């Protein structure tokens, strides 16, 4: 069985539109792609499309993909990847490449050891990975070996603030965790679970020193649960571009970043286990919200809304969107009672497909210009069907 030429760009865009505007059945209108989802990496998405075709009984397929999605510099990687699934021929057509894959095999590319080998960055640890040596992940797995790392360049300009000693205080627990020659110290308030002070044992501003010092700065005065869950990610965001090349396309996590980033994560998880045993306490879901700045809390509700509306107007003007396209309805409180939830409403003239992007961009805009703890939420849409609202 053979398929017609499939335009990958069109299919991926149609899926994205359906995902934003269709309540159910987000898939595209091609039967064998019912369970297919476009990947953020188009090479992986094309490979998955071929795999779906093979499992549906197709022995050959043609896919057209634009040079915008897969430029010529990435064509060798694309051909190597999909070559695992069949015999591949390709030819240029305008500003696109037409791929013809014959003798399709039922073989999941994502499970192939060959797939993505050019992006492997070495061993890494994440909480979901099992140790190859056995034992609990992140505790006994010997995956962090920095002894021969030539990338430990000392940065004399970096100020090591948290290489210091700590002293126990009343109402606190002073705990520590160690891996090899690196130790993390935390002074934790036993009533609030807040990290009152923090330090580490790395004296040199090398890669590990910068990671540990940045982690400590981001963790200070935060709840231990939030530090355990998210401060490792925040450290990655702050330092990844500085320490090395981006290890993978898409979202960066401890599982695909430089393995050095997993060190403070390992240590804080050890300290958390010690602490919860000592205080005999269990945490529920993490609903942590950063506390607003003192400047924001000092403003009245009317002043806050006026400032938000002025900045929203500036944002819309910069995007060439009508001033009444988005309207700030109210400023609601979060779970902690802070007025940081900005409720907005869209005019009917704003297309549904662009609303999620506008929300994300405006939230970032307001966080940078007004207050970093702000969250944007949209007014809940009312079902317009009279029949369903009987």
N, C-alpha and C positions, 0 to 999 in steps of 0.2 A: 504494500500500500504506500502511496506517495501523496504528499500534501502540496497545496498551492504555496507560492512564495509568501512567507510571513514577514511582515514589516515589524521588526522588534521594537523600534521607537514608538510606533503607533500603538502596539499592544500594551507596552509598559505604561504609556500615557493614559490609555483607556482604563487600565486597572487603577491607576492613581485617581482618576476622576470618579470611578465607581466607588472607590474606598471612601471618598469624601462626601459623595452625594447620594449613595444608594444604601438603604438600611440593611438589606440582605442581598446575598448573591453578588459579591464583589468581583467574581471571576469574569473573564472576557467571553466572547461569544463562540470561541473555538472549543469544541467538546473536550478534546484531549488535554486542554489547559485548565480544566475545572479546578484542579488542586494546585496549579502552578502560581507562584508568587514572584514578581520581579525582585531581584536582589539589588542592593545598593551598589554592588560590583557587577557591571553589565556582563563581564566575562563569565562570572558564576551564574548569572541569570540565564544567559544563552545556553550554558552547559545543562542547567536544570531543565530548560525547555526541550533540549534534545533528549534528555533522559525521560521526560514525560511522553514524548513522541514514541520512543522505543518501547516503553511499557504499554502504550496504546496499540502497538502492533504495526507501526510505520517502519518500513525498511529504509526510507530515504526522506529527506526534508530539506527545504531551502529557506534560509533566513536572511533577510536584508537588514543591516545595521549601519547607522550613519557614522561617519568619521568623527562626529561630535561626541558620540557615546564611546566609540572604540577607535581612537586615532591610530594612524599607521604605526606609531611607535609601540603600540600594544598588540598589534596584529600577530607577531610571532608567539606571544604568550597565549593569545586566544586560540591560535591554531594548535599549539602544543596541548592545550587543555582539552579542546573538543576532539582532538585526535584520539583520545582515549575511548571515544564512543563510536567511532566509525571512520570511513575513508573520506577525507575532506578535500574539496576543491574550492577556490575562491576567485572572484574577479571583481574589478571596480565597476561601479555603475553610478555615474555622477559623483556626488560627494558621499558615497556609501560603498559598502562591501557586501556582495551577495555570496553567502556561504552555501555550498551544496555538500551535504553529508549523506553518504550512502553506506549500506551494510551496517545500519544502526544496531548497537548492542545494548542489551538490558543491563546496564552497569551504572550504579550510582556514582557519579563523579565525585560528590562530596566525601565519599568514604575512601576514595582512591588515595594511596600514599603519594602519588605523583601530583595530585592537585594542590596548587598553592605552595609548592615546595620553594618557589623563588621568594616567597614572603616569610618563610620561617625565620624567626630571630633567635632561636636557641631555646633551651629549657626555660620553663616559667612555671610559676605556681599560682593557682587560684583556689578558692575554697571548694570549688566543684571538682577539682582534679584529684584523683587518687594517687598516692605515692607509688612509684614503681618499686620501692623497697618495702612497701607495706606501712601500716601505721596511719595515724590520723593526718589528713592533709593539712599543711600549714604548721604542723608541730614537729613531727619526726622525719618528714621527708627531706632528704639531703639534696634539695634542688638548687640551693643558693650557694654557689661557690664563686667568691670574688677574688680568690687568692692570685689568680693569673690575669686579672683584668688590666689591660694596658690603658684603659680609658680613664683611669683615676688621675686626672690632671688637676693639680691644686689650683684653685682660683683665689688669689690673694685679695681680690676686691670683695669677695663674699664675706660678710660679717657673721661669724658663728656666735649667735646669741645664746643658744640653749645648751652649749657645752659647759656644764656647771654641776654643782652638787645641790641636793635638796635636803631640807630638815623637816621632820615630822611636826605637825601642828595639832592642837586639840581639835577633835571632831573630824579628823581625816585619817585616811589609810595611805601609807607610803609603800608603793608596790614597784616591782621591777621585773623585767623579762630580758633574757639574754640569748643571742644567737651568735655563735663564734665569739668574736671579740667586741661585738656591738651590744650595748645595753640601753634600754629605754626605762626611764624612771617617771612615775606619775604620782602626784599628791592629789588624792580624790576625796571630796567632801562626802562623808558617809551618809548625810541626810539628803543631799540634792543630786548626788552622782556627778557633780560638776568637777572638771579637772582644774584644780586651783593653781597648780604649778606643774611643770613638766621639764625634763632634761634628758640628755643623752650622753654617751661616752665617746663620741667621735671628735677628736681634737682638730683634725685637718679638714679644710674646706674642699675636699675632693668630691667625687660624685655621691658617695654614700653620706658624707658629711652634709652636703647641700640638701639631699633628700630628707635626712633625719631632722635637720634644723628647720626646713620648710614645713615638714609634718608637725613638728612641735609648735611652731608659730600658729598654724591653722587649728590645732587642737586645744590650745590654751583657752580656758574659760568656757569650754563647750561641754555638753553632756557626754559621758563616756559612751553611751549607746550610739550617739550620732558619730562620734569619732571612730568607733569600731566599724560602722557601716559605710561611712562616706568620706572620711578625711583622706584615706588613701587615694581615692579618685580625685579629690580636689588637689592633692599634691601632684598627681600625674598631669592634670590640666595645667598647673602652674609651671611645671618644669620640663615637660616632655619635649617641647620644641627646642629648649636650651640644651638639654643633655644629649639628644641624638635625633636621628631621622625618624619621621613618623613610621612606626613599625607596620601599620596596616591601614587600609582605607576604612572609612566609617567610624564607628564609635570606639574610642580607646578605653580599654579596661585593664585591670591588673593582669588578666590572662593573656593579653597580647602586647603589653607595654614592656619596657626594659625590666628584666627580672629583679633588678635592684629595688624597684618600687614595691615589691612584695615584702621587703624586709620590715618596714614599720607596721605593715598590716599584720604580719605574723606576730610581731611583738605585742601590739595592742590587743590582739585576740587572746594571747596568753594572759595578759594583765586583766582583761575583762573576766576570763574564767576564774582567776584567783579572787577577784573582787566580789563576784556574785556568790561564790562559795562562802566568803567571809561574812557578807551582810545577809546571806540567806534570802536573796531577793530574785525575783524573775521579772523580766521586762515583757511587755506586750509588743504590739506593732510600734514602729518608730514613726511618730508624728512630729518630729522635731521641726521647728520653724526658727530661723535666726531672729533674734530680737532687733527691732528697728533701732535706728540711730537716735541719739538724744535730740538731735535737731528735728527729726520727724515727729517724735513724741511731744515735743514742745509746741508744735503747731496745732491750731484748732482744726476741727473737721472741715469747716468751711474753707480755711486757708489751704488745707491739703487738697481738697477737691478743685479749688481754683487753680492751684499749681499744676495739678494733673491735667486739667482741661487745656490749659495754655500749652503744655508740652505736647499733648495729643494733637492740638491744632498745628503745632510746628512740625510734628511727624507727618501728618496727612499732607501738609503743604509740600514737604520734601518728596513725598511719593506721588504728587499730582493727583490726589484723591479729593473729592468734594469734602468740604469741611463738615457736612452733616453725615458723611459716610460711616463714621464711628462716633458713638456718643458715650461718655462716661456717666453711668446711671447713678452709682453710689459707691461708697467705700465701706466694705463690710469687714467684720472682724474674723480672724482665724481662730483655731482651736485654743490658742493661748490668750485670746482677748485683745490682740493687737490689730489695729485698723490698717491692714496691709493688703486686703483682697479688693482689687479694683474690678468692679463689675461694669462691663461695657455691652453696648447693643449696636448692632449693625443696621444700616438703612437697607431697604429692599433693593436699592440700586447696586449694592455690593454683591458680586457673584459668590456663590457658595464655595467654589473651588479655591478662591484665594483667601478665604477667611482664616483658615488655620495658619497660613504663612504670615498674614498680617498680625495675628495675635502674638505669635512668637517674636516677630520683629519689634512690635510695639512694647512687649514686655521687656525685652533686652534694652530698648531705647530708654524706657522709664527707669529701669534699674541703674543704668549708667548715669542718667541725668538728674534723677530725683531721689530715689531711695532703693538701696540694693536688696531689701527684703520684700519688695512688692511682688504680688502674684496677680495675673490677669485671668479672669473667668468671664465667660459670656452669659448673657441672659438666657435662661432655658427656653428653647423654642417650643411654642405651643403647637400641638398637632392640628393642622389646618383641615383635616378631614371631618366634616360634620357627621359622617356615618360612624366613625370610630369614637366620636365624642358623645354619642347618644346616651 
